[in-house]
Amino acid sequence: YVTVLRTRNLKEKDRAKGEEKIKKDPSALKEKEVTKYPSCLFFQYNTQLGPPYNILVDTNFINFSIKAKLDVVQSMMDCLYAKCIPCITDCVMAELEKLGLKYRVALRIAKDPRFERLPCTHKGTYADDCLVQRVTQHKCYIVATVDRDLKRRIRKIPGVPIMYISNHRYNIERMPDDYGAPRF
């Protein structure tokens, strides 16, 4: 019985030594992967933005615009003081169609000829991933959303302004001052 206890103690000591070996040297250089951004986004200033603005519209942005009784295109122009082209992807259209009869007004607004349709080539119909992917590839869009999670994801991408609804009007954040976006 005593030999069994001694072997257990020896095994525990060996394990403790093994754990000490795994510990990393604090003076060693730490490697961190940093994503590279183009030089046109220096100080998060996007030179690809400019009138007429292309605005990617999310599903819930249309729904909240209806609740706030706002005309989407006219309110965008009132916010940015310039011509706006609302763009809607196939994923957002599919999401609106899935919502059913309750959201048929939003679907009718999305089918407006003033909205530009953007085809999607990826699999799946999750609109948030689609919008984030499109914005990272092409920095010429403003993203219109009310969704907190999507806003959080887009804030991590430099140079992409976000349009949202507050106090029954459209506001924009992270827009360069040179374009004359209103400050509230």
Disulfide bonds with the S-S distance in Angstrom:
none
